[in-house]
Amino acid sequence: MNIIDRQPVSQHKYATGKYDGPTGFFKAVKGTFACNQKKQIARYYEIGGFTVRLNFSGPALIPYLIEALEHLSIESHTTPELTIHLLDSVSTNAPKPDIPWTIEDHVVPGEIWSFNNKEFSIIAQPENKTIQLLDKETNQAYYWIDDAEHVPYHDKGSPLRMIFNRWMMQRGRQLTHTAAVGLPQGGVLIAGRGGSGKSMTALACLNSELLYAGDDYCLLANNNGPHVFPLYCTGKLNKKDIERFDFLHPALSNVGQNTGEKALFFFHKYLPQKMSAGFPVRAILIAQITNKKESGLKRVSPARGLLALAPTTVYQLSIEEQQQANKMLGEFVRLVPNYILELGTDCTKIPGLILDLLRIC
């Protein structure tokens, strides 16, 4: 998935004269939501230490966007720190906003177009007909899609990720492309590029005493020492690897679908006892697949840890935000030991290796 941060405003090429730049577009989309608040359905969640309210304009989007967050669900709360309004045009008959800029008048499949300043953010994905807005001054955010039945795969598995990313950054939390497993008293952060075995490592630990804080995205903080917060109760696997994890089959959501996407698991119903509320980070493991049978650990420098964490974390951020994220991650990797996790073919031994490490960290 590519992203192009279209700043400053002069770089935008507007397809229509309907809006007065990004500010006009932002206000117009917010106005659409304001006209569709009669049938709001609220859901509340505790995410990264903050209370978040999701306001759905009707029931259509609910089954597609809450399942990945249900392990963080809480009772109704009158004073959420962040409110996200969610709307689809098909079920509500709300007008469809026109995305007001193009890149050379072409839409690239999977492209994300982003605008960001101190007051608000716009994140649009024309190929999937989705728009996400964040009003930084009022802590109100907005998710629009044309049709609830067309919610894309990545929004089901990691909903509202880009809104959470930018809002949490302002509050000392950094969304990272990582997995995390551990015990209440401490655990490990698992980093690595796509295909490095990060997900396989985290999912293997679901069959052990280790708790699960995510396999794809986690929230990090280091205000009072390095800490990880869970975000999504999902897991993803290449479909060729599903049979290695037969105990997870009841949680598989897209079985039998020939979509070309990874297998997507939701764990809150099937393994609620394995969902972690977060823990101190005792070590960073950089996943690396080997041809060996046994897995092993090799101590490396914090620079290697940063190299594993930063690129996939900052690529969807503006230059200023990248600098902020890199600074935070640079401090984080120096607070704990960093290891290469050399993954062997016998994944059943991975949890024991991690538990042994946690006993000495």
Stockholm file with secondary structure:
# STOCKHOLM 1.0

chainA/1-361         MNIIDRQPVSQHKYATGKYDGPTGFFKAVKGTFACNQKKQIARYYEIGGFTVRLNFSGPALIPYLIEALEHLSIESHTTPELTIHLLDSVSTNAPKPDIPWTIEDHVVPGEIWSFNNKEFSIIAQPENKTIQLLDKETNQAYYWIDDAEHVPYHDKGSPLRMIFNRWMMQRGRQLTHTAAVGLPQGGVLIAGRGGSGKSMTALACLNSELLYAGDDYCLLANNNGPHVFPLYCTGKLNKKDIERFDFLHPALSNVGQNTGEKALFFFHKYLPQKMSAGFPVRAILIAQITNKKESGLKRVSPARGLLALAPTTVYQLSIEEQQQANKMLGEFVRLVPNYILELGTDCTKIPGLILDLLRIC
#=GR chainA/1-361 SS CCEEECCSGGGCEESCSSSSHHHHHHHHHHHHHHTSCTTEEEEEEEETTEEEEEEEESSTTHHHHSGGGGGGEESCCSSCSEEEEEEEHHHHTCCCCCCCEEBTTBCCTTCEEEEECSSEEEEEEGGGTEEEEEETTTTEEEEEESCGGGCCHHHHHSTTHHHHHHHHHTTTCEEESCEEEEETTEEEEEECCTTSSHHHHHHHGGGSSCEECCSSCEEEECTTSCEEECCCCEEEECGGGGGGGGGGGGGBSSTTCCCSSCEEEECTTTCGGGBCCCEEEEEEEEEEECSCSSCEEEEECHHHHHHHHHHHHHTTSCHHHHHHHHHHHHHHHHSSCEEEEEECSCGGGHHHHHHHHHHHC
#=GC SS_cons         CCEEECCSGGGCEESCSSSSHHHHHHHHHHHHHHTSCTTEEEEEEEETTEEEEEEEESSTTHHHHSGGGGGGEESCCSSCSEEEEEEEHHHHTCCCCCCCEEBTTBCCTTCEEEEECSSEEEEEEGGGTEEEEEETTTTEEEEEESCGGGCCHHHHHSTTHHHHHHHHHTTTCEEESCEEEEETTEEEEEECCTTSSHHHHHHHGGGSSCEECCSSCEEEECTTSCEEECCCCEEEECGGGGGGGGGGGGGBSSTTCCCSSCEEEECTTTCGGGBCCCEEEEEEEEEEECSCSSCEEEEECHHHHHHHHHHHHHTTSCHHHHHHHHHHHHHHHHSSCEEEEEECSCGGGHHHHHHHHHHHC
//
